Amino acid sequence: MQMQPSSPTLRESVDDLDQRLARIGAGASMLRSLAPQIRHGVPPTALVKATEDLGRDLLLASAQLELVHERAVLELTSLRDTPRSP
């Protein structure tokens, strides 16, 4: 019998999103460092790779953000629906 992998907790999902956003921040830094080279006619080889990586990270971050939002809404709804003790 195979066990189904459990879905990540809200905290784990937030941590994953944080890591992805850090990669996007690093990609932005890379673009800033490449800008002077582009202005001086250096072939944009590094820019191609940087933009491919950044594009992938933006797509993945968008999906992760949606997941975090959905999980947060579910947990909030669950807390509101939980009866309180007197």
Buried (B, 14 or more C-beta within 10 A) or exposed (E): EEEEEEEBEBEEBBEBBEEBBEBBEBBEEBBEEBEEBEEEEEEEEBBEEBBEBBEEBBEBBEEBBEBBEEBEEEEEEEEEEEEEEE
